[in-house]
Amino acid sequence: MRGAVVRRQSVDSSSIESVGYDAEDQTLELEYVNGGVYKYFGVPEFVHRRLLTSDRPGAFVNSVIKRNYEFREVR
């Protein structure tokens, strides 16, 4: 369902507070420790899984997510 609330889970990162994913819309939602929330669009599920299993989620976001997917700030 578009626009549905995405449930996020905490990750071990100094820059990212939590990660959520909507598989139907392929939308990744990141909450940063500074309080900002961003949605990244067209993110395949395997990329979401790689982020969750990354030893360095912040570095993964910077090198893979931000460079390859459109996003917008939602809060």
HELIX and SHEET records of a PDB file:
HELIX    1   1 GLU A   45  THR A   53  1                                   9    
HELIX    2   2 PRO A   57  PHE A   60  1                                   4    
HELIX    3   3 VAL A   61  ILE A   65  3                                   5    
HELIX    4   4 LYS A   66  ASN A   68  1                                   3    
SHEET    1   A 5 ARG A   8  SER A  10  0                                        
SHEET    2   A 5 ILE A  16  ASP A  22 -1                                        
SHEET    3   A 5 THR A  27  TYR A  32 -1                                        
SHEET    4   A 5 VAL A  37  PHE A  41 -1                                        
SHEET    5   A 5 PHE A  71  GLU A  73 -1                                        
END                                                                             
